[in-house]
Amino acid sequence: MSSIFELSPRCQELQKRLTDFVENDCLPAEDIYESQVGKGDQRWKVVPPIIEELKAKARSLGLWNLFLHKGYPEGPGLTNLEYATLCEITGRCPRVAPEALNCSAPDTGNMEVFAKYGTPAQKQKYLVPLMNGQIRSAFAMTEIAVSSSDATNIETRIERVGDHYIINGHKWWISGAGDPRCKVFLVMGKSDPGNESAYRQQSIVIVDAGTPGVEVVRPMTVFGYDDAPEGHCEVKFTNVKVPVSNIIAGEGRGFEVIQGRLGPGRIHHCMRAIGMAERTLDLMIARVTDPSRRTFGRILARHGTIAADVAKIRIEINAARLLVLSAADKIDKVNAKGALRDIAMAKVMVPNMLQKAIDLAIQAFGAAGVSQDTPLARFHAAARCLRIADGPDEVHIQQLARFELFRGDDIREKQEAIKARRAQILANNSKL
């Protein structure tokens, strides 16, 4: 990797330190974390104590708030490319490791919003405790009544009344909203629905979780997983009143803010997915080479189809990794807007690759693969969800197709130039 992409000595040291932390602390703590999640009516009230121990150790090791790239004074000075390589390591333990480093969604994206657009007062009130790991947050965009993959459909209203905004809307799939530590929402809605530009109608406002009118209706489940205590919740905002100082960046800048937030966030998701794929492959290899498990007199790896599956997964993981790292590198060089094409390719390829790898691993495990005895079932739920989250495959494919088809006129012009040059050469007795 270092022969293709330049990584600082500090990043390489962080990779070693983080690998050791994930393998020796986070992975062994996975089952303990799950056992400490609250039961019954405590499910959304209890935070597993082991996560606070892991956070303290990560902080002591210098593995804290690694996500804010070097453009922010609050961050550790890594590039998006460098942080992407660290995301892969945490992706091997996705339920525990990212939070242990204070680098889990949706907090990372929200902290970047506060760091980039927040006023000094907003940073002091929200960014500081978020970066200290004292509170958590949620980003409220997706809505229950409209197709939210096209964010211009958002119906939540943000109306200015004097020195306040009144917010009314019905959201769902709001990650983190169930967490007892969630103290702040960033809410996207329409503040100027009559604006002639569909992309200047939206704004983002800060809403404290305890504000009257904020109602967490219910946790949603992903193939039966509720991801407590954070969860993905249905949330209603009814006549929620916040001061105008709670606006992010200014009225009408909602789209600008979410695009800046989502670009790097998609890369973080993709690299964690690469880590999940690597662990999936490790689990599969351990299973199919286990001498105690034989079918028709041979270990599973001796069957041609399974051996071929292992090889194909390795090829696809390596290809996907290079694509994502290339996108991260381009974000560093030309910013997220300039890297939209690369981000779109990664966002489509990686979750599909991961889903395929997990499916093949489950098949190799048989019934155990869909049980609670391996992480594969939960990985499968996450992989399938990732093909919808942060923009479904179809949106990214459509965007990528536009980028490619836009080249049509230039391609035809070059083809005509080649034909003209060919005719010129032929007219000159086939001599240049």
N, C-alpha and C positions, 0 to 999 in steps of 0.2 A: 504493500500500500504506500509506503513511504517513497518508493521509487517512482510512483506516478503522481502522488499528491504530497506536497511539502507540509510536514507537521513539525512544529517546534519541539525542541528537547523537553520543554515543560509539559507539552501535551503527551509526549511519549511516556514521561514519568507518571503522569496522571492515569494513563491507560493501565500501567502496571499496578499502581496503587488501587485503582478502581476494580480491576479484575480480581485482585486478592480479596477486596472487601465483599464483592458480590459472591465469590465462590466460598469464602470462609465464614461469612456472616449472613448475607441476605438469603441465599438459597437454603441454608440450614434453618433459617427462621420462617420460611414460607408456611409450613404446616402449623407452627406456633401462632403465627399471625391469624390464620384462619380459625384456629381454635379459640382465639381471644375475641373474635368479632361477637358482638352482643347477640343474645338469643331473645326471641319473642319481642316484647315491646322495648327491649333494650338495644335492638339491632341498629337503631339510628341515634343512639345516645352514647354508645361506648366506642372509644377509640382504642384499638389494641395497644397495650402498654409497650409491647416489643418494638413498635415503630418509633417511639420516642427514644428508646435505647439506641436504635440504629441511627437515628438522626444525630444524636449526640456523638456517636463514634465517627460518623461521616464528617461531621463538622471538625472534629479533632484531627482528622486525617487530611483536611483541606479539600474535601470532596463536597463542597457546599455551593449552591447557586451557580453551577457551572454554565448554565444556559445563556445568560446575557452576554452577547458577543462583545468584542473589544470596542465597539462604537459607543458603549455605555460606560460611564465612569463607575456605576454601581456593580459592574460585572468583573469577572476574573481576568478578562483580556484575551479569551480564546476567540478564534474565528468560528464561523458557522460550520466550516468543514471540520475543524478540530473537535468541536462539540458533537458533531454527528457521529464521529468514531466512538465517543464515549456513550452516546445513546445506544449504540449497538450492544455494548457491554451490559448496560442496565436492562436492555430488552430481554436478556436471558432470564430475568426475574421480574417481570413487568408489574406484578401486584405489589411488590415491596420496594425494590431498589430505587425507582425514580423518586418516590416520596421520601425515602431515606436521605436522598441528596437534596431535597427541596426542589426537585426538578420534574414534578409531575404535572400533567395537564389536569384542569385548565389553568392552574396557577401560573405556569410559565408564560403562557400567552397573555394573561391578565397583567402580570408583573411587567412584561415588556410594554404593554399599552401604557401603564402608569409611568414607566421609565421614559418612554418616548414622548408622550403627550400630556402627562400629568403636570398640574401646577405644583409649586413647592408645597402648598398646603395639602393637596391630594397625595403627594408622595409621602409626606410625613405621616398622614393618617392611615394610608393603606399600603403603600409600597414597603415602608420600613417593617411593619409587623409581618407582612407576607414574606419578605426576604429573611426575616428572623425565624420563620416557621411557626409563628405564634397563632396565626389565623389561616383560614383557607378561603377560597373564592369560587364564584361561578360566572359563566358567561351565558346570558339569556338571549338567544337569537331565534332558534327553531320554534315554529308555531304549529299548533295542533290542527288549525283549520285551513292552512294553505300549504302549497308545495314550496317549502322553504329552501330547496336547492337553488331556486331563483329568489335571491334575497330581496328583489324589488317587490315581491309579493307580501312582505311583512306587513301586518295590519296593526300591530301595537301602536297606540297613539301616545305621543309625548307632546302635550300642549302647555304652552307657557301661559301662566296666569300670574301677573304681577312679578314678584321676585321668586316664583316657584314654577316647577314643572309638575303637571298632573299626568300620571302614567296609567294607562289601562290596556291590558293585553293578556293573552292566554298562551303560555309557552309550554313546551315539553321537551324531553330529552336534555334537560339542563344538568350537565355533569357537575357533581360536587354539591348540588343543592341540598342533599340529604345529610351532609356532614354536620355534626354539632359544632364544628370549628368554622363553618362557613359564615363569614361575617359581612360579606359584600358581594353584590351582583353588579356586573356591567350589563346593562339592558339596552338592546337595540330596538328602535321603533321609529315611526315616522313623525317628524316634527314639522315638516312642510310638505304635506301630500300633494299640494297643488303645484309644486315646482315643476317647470317644464322639463328639467333633467331628472330622469328616473333615479339617477345615482346621487342626487343632492337632496333627496327627500328625507333621508334617514339621519338620525343622530344616535349617539350612545351616551347614556347617563349612568351615574353611580347611584346605586340604591343600597343602603344599609339593610342587612338581612332582617333586622327587627323592626323595620318601618311598618306602621299600620297599613294594611291592605295587601301585604305580601303573604301569600298562602302557598305553602308546599302541599300540593293536593295528594300526591302519591308517588312512590318510587316506581319506575318502569323496570322491566326485566328484559335481558338479552338472552334468548334461549333458556330462560329460567334463572339466569344469574342476575342478582340485584346489585352486585358490587358494593355492598354495604362496607363501611359506613358512608362512603362518598355518594354512591348512587347516581342515577340519571332520572331526574324527577319532572313531573308535571307541576308547573308553577303558575299561579294566577296573580296578576297585579291589578288591583281594583282601587281606583282613585288614590293611588300612591303619590304622596306629595314629597318632593325633594327640592332643596334650594337650587337656583340657577347656577350656582357655583359648582354643582355636581356634573355639569356638562363636560364631556371629554373632547378636547381639541376645539370645539365650537360647533354650532348648529350646522347641519348639512354635511358633516364630514364623517358620517358613519361608515360609508363604503371605504373611504381612504384608510380608516383605522383598521377595519377587519381585514383588508387585503394585506396590510403590513403585518398584522397579527398571524394570519393563516399561512402565509408563505413559509416562513421558518418552521412553524408548528407542524406543517405537513411533512417536512423533512425529518423533524424529531420523531414523529409517528412512524415514518418509513424505516428509519434506522433502528428503532426499537423493534420493529417487525422483523428486521434482518436478524437481530439477536434472538428473537423467538424462533425464527426458522433454524438458526444454528443449534439451539437447544433441542428443537424438534428432531433434527437430523441426528444429534448425539443420542437421544433417547431411542430412536429407531435403530441405529447401528448397534447399541448395547443390546437391544432386544433380539435382533436377527442374528447376532453372533453368539448369543448365549447357548453354550453347549447343552444345557438342560432342556432346551426347547427344540424339539425335532419333529418334523413331519415327513412321513414316508422315508424314514431312516436317515434324513439329512437335516442339519441346522438350516434355519430359514434362509440365511445368506447364500446357501448353496443352490437355492432355486433361482433360476435365471431372471425371472420377472422382478424379484425383490432386489437383487443386485443391480439390475438396470435402473430401478426406481431410485436407489441410493445415489447412483452416478448422475442421474438427471437432476435430482434435487441439488446436488453440489454445483452443477453447472449453472442452474438458475439462481441460486443464492449469490454466487460470485458475480454473475452478470447484473443482478439487481443491485448489489452493493456498489458496484462501479457507477451505475446510473445515478443512484442517490447521492453519492459523494461528488459526482460531477455537478449535480444540481446545487449542492451546498456550496461548492467552490464558485459556481457562477453567481450565487447570491452574494458572496463576499466581494466579487469583482464588479458586478453591475446592479446589485440590489435585487430584491424579490420580484419587483415588477419586470425587470429585464430577464429574469430567469423563469418566467411563467411557463414557457414551453417545456423546460427541463423538469420543473416541479410537477407539471401535469403528467408527463411520462412516468415519473417515479411513483406518483400517487396511484396510477392505474396498475402498473406492473407489480409493485411490491405486495400489496394485499392479495392479489390473485396468486402470485408465487407462493406466499405463505399459506394460503388456504389449500392449495394443491399439495404442498409438502406435508401439512398436518393431516390431510385426508389419507395420503399414502402411509404415513406413520400409524394412523389409527388402524388402517387395514392390516398392517404388520402386527399390531398388538392384539387384534381381534377384539373381543368383548371388553377387555381391560382398557382399550383405547377410548371408549366412550364413558368410562366410569370415573369416579372421583379419585381413583388410585393413581392416576397420572394427570399432569396439567394439560393434556392434549385437548380434552373436551372444552375447557375454559379457553384455551388458545384458539380453538376453532370458532367459538362464539365471538371472540375479539377480532379475529381475522375477517369474518363475514361482516361484522359491524363496521370495520374500517373501510370496507368498500362503499359505505354510505356516508360515514362521518366525514366532516370537512370537505364535502362535495362528493356526490356519487360518481362512480366510474363514467357514467354517460356524459356528465357535465365536462369532465376533464378530457374525455375523448373528443367531444364536440369542439372544445377549445383548441385541442391539438390539431384537429382536422382543419380548423380555420387557419391556423398558423401555416400549415402545409399547403393548403389550397390557395392561399394568398400569393404563393410563389408562382402560380400558373403563368402569368404574363411574362415574367422574367425567364421562365423555362422555355416558353415558346420563342421568345426573342433570341435566346441562345441557340435554339435549334435552327432557326432561320439563318442565323449568322454562320452556323456550321454548314448548312446547305449551300449558302452563297460562296463560302470559302471552297467547298468541294467543287462547285461549278468553275470557280476561278482556276483551281489546280488542273482540272480536266481540260479547260480551254488553253492551258499552258503546256499541253502535251504531258499531263500527269507529273509535272515538275513543280516543286515548291517555288 
